[in-house]
Amino acid sequence: MIITNIYLYLFLTITVFCFGALGLIFNRKNILIIIMSIELMLLSVNINFVLFSIYLDDIIGQLFVLFILTIAATESAIGLAILSAYNKSRNNIVIDKIIKIKG
């Protein structure tokens, strides 16, 4: 039963990863959408790990998912904290101006 549905799940993960990659490529102005696109890409990788962990009857993929989710949550929290601190000091979060900051 899992063999017939594995192609559907692989298509789902490829689609979610492509949406994340397209959001990352085509949107260079809004940093919140860039962070969400990275999260979509990590989500598709996690679904692949769980899918193949179940398919191969191995728990290592599910352990990888726990580590990736922890890192993704940390990345989002730190990124949003930096953005809120930057927004407090400069009153905007335009990426073009952020890139020009040196130091």
C-alpha positions, 0 to 999 in steps of 0.5 A: 500500500505504501508503494502505491502512495510513495509517488504521490508523496514524492510529487507533493514534496517536489511541489512544496520544494519548488514553491519554496525555491521559486519564492526564494528566487523571485522575491528579493525584497521581502525578508519575511517571504524569504524566511517562509520560503526557506521553511517550505524547503525544509518542510519538504525535506522533512517529509522526504525523510519521514517518507523514506524512514517509513518506507525503509523501516528505519528510524534514523530519518525520523531522528533527522526530522527532529534535528531539522525542526529544531534548527528551523525553529531556531533559525526563524526565531533568531531571524525574526529577533534580528528583524524586530531589532532592526525595525525598532532602530530603523523603522523599516525592513527593506532588504536593499538597505539591509545589504548595504550595512557593513560592520 
